[in-house]
């Protein structure tokens, strides 16, 4: 009985470790209206640096923004390694940035 539990536990650990290692390092461009990814783009170190500069340069919060419009595009950028953002509104690690481009109808 103990052998079965240990073997099951080992299989579970190996399976979850493998699943966690399969991260998506591509940038996704999503069409909001279609609700699906329309393009995948390979991420580059230069883009990672640009996103880090963008996060460091946040100086305020815009409250009149519709957080998820009905039409437009979302660019989903994974960050590897994670970036620490520390300002008066937020203090934590960021592992993904989503940039929203609304389209006016």
C-alpha positions as CSV (number, residue, x, y, z in Angstrom):
1,X,0.0,0.0,0.0
2,X,2.8,2.4,0.9
3,X,4.6,1.6,-2.4
4,X,1.5,2.5,-4.4
5,X,1.1,5.8,-2.5
6,X,4.8,6.7,-3.1
7,X,4.7,5.7,-6.7
8,X,1.5,7.8,-7.2
9,X,3.1,10.7,-5.5
10,X,6.2,10.5,-7.6
11,X,4.2,10.4,-10.8
12,X,2.1,13.3,-9.7
13,X,5.3,15.4,-8.9
14,X,6.8,14.5,-12.3
15,X,3.6,15.3,-14.1
16,X,3.1,18.7,-12.4
17,X,6.8,19.7,-12.9
18,X,6.6,18.9,-16.6
19,X,3.3,20.9,-17.0
20,X,4.8,23.9,-15.2
21,X,7.9,23.9,-17.4
22,X,5.8,24.2,-20.6
23,X,5.3,28.0,-20.5
24,X,4.4,30.1,-23.5
25,X,7.1,32.6,-24.3
26,X,5.4,34.0,-27.3
27,X,3.6,37.3,-27.6
28,X,-0.1,36.9,-28.4
29,X,-2.1,39.4,-30.4
30,X,-5.8,38.8,-29.6
31,X,-8.8,40.2,-31.5
32,X,-11.3,41.2,-28.8
33,X,-14.4,41.0,-31.1
34,X,-13.4,37.5,-32.3
35,X,-12.3,36.4,-28.9
36,X,-9.3,34.5,-30.2
37,X,-5.5,34.8,-30.8
38,X,-4.9,36.1,-34.4
39,X,-1.1,36.0,-34.3
40,X,1.8,34.7,-32.2
41,X,5.1,36.5,-32.3
42,X,8.4,35.4,-30.8
43,X,9.5,37.5,-27.8
44,X,12.9,39.2,-27.9
45,X,15.2,40.5,-25.0
46,X,14.8,44.0,-26.5
47,X,11.1,43.9,-26.1
48,X,11.5,42.6,-22.5
49,X,13.6,45.7,-21.8
50,X,11.1,48.0,-23.4
51,X,8.2,46.6,-21.3
52,X,10.3,47.0,-18.1
53,X,10.9,50.7,-19.0
54,X,7.2,51.1,-19.7
55,X,6.4,49.6,-16.2
56,X,8.9,51.8,-14.5
57,X,7.5,54.9,-16.2
58,X,4.0,54.5,-14.8
59,X,3.2,57.8,-13.1
60,X,-0.6,57.7,-12.6
61,X,-3.8,55.8,-13.0
62,X,-6.3,56.7,-15.7
63,X,-9.8,56.0,-14.2
64,X,-12.0,56.7,-17.2
65,X,-10.8,53.8,-19.2
66,X,-13.1,50.9,-20.1
67,X,-10.8,48.0,-19.0
68,X,-12.0,45.6,-21.6
69,X,-13.7,47.2,-24.7
70,X,-16.1,45.4,-27.1
71,X,-13.8,45.9,-30.1
72,X,-10.0,46.2,-30.5
73,X,-6.9,44.3,-29.8
74,X,-5.0,43.0,-26.8
75,X,-1.2,42.3,-26.9
76,X,-0.3,39.8,-24.2
77,X,3.4,39.9,-23.4
78,X,4.8,37.3,-21.0
79,X,7.8,38.4,-18.9
80,X,10.7,36.1,-18.2
81,X,12.2,36.8,-15.7
82,X,9.4,38.5,-13.7
83,X,9.7,42.2,-13.2
84,X,9.3,43.9,-9.8
85,X,7.0,47.0,-10.0
86,X,7.0,49.2,-6.9
87,X,5.1,52.5,-6.8
88,X,2.3,54.0,-4.7
89,X,-0.4,51.9,-6.4
90,X,1.3,48.5,-6.8
91,X,4.2,46.6,-5.2
92,X,4.6,43.1,-6.6
93,X,6.1,40.9,-9.3
94,X,4.7,41.1,-12.8
95,X,4.8,38.0,-15.0
96,X,2.6,39.2,-17.9
97,X,1.6,42.6,-19.4
98,X,-1.5,43.1,-21.4
99,X,-1.7,46.2,-23.6
100,X,-5.2,47.1,-24.8
101,X,-5.8,49.0,-28.0
102,X,-9.6,49.8,-28.2
103,X,-11.1,50.5,-31.7
104,X,-13.7,53.3,-31.8
105,X,-16.8,52.3,-33.7
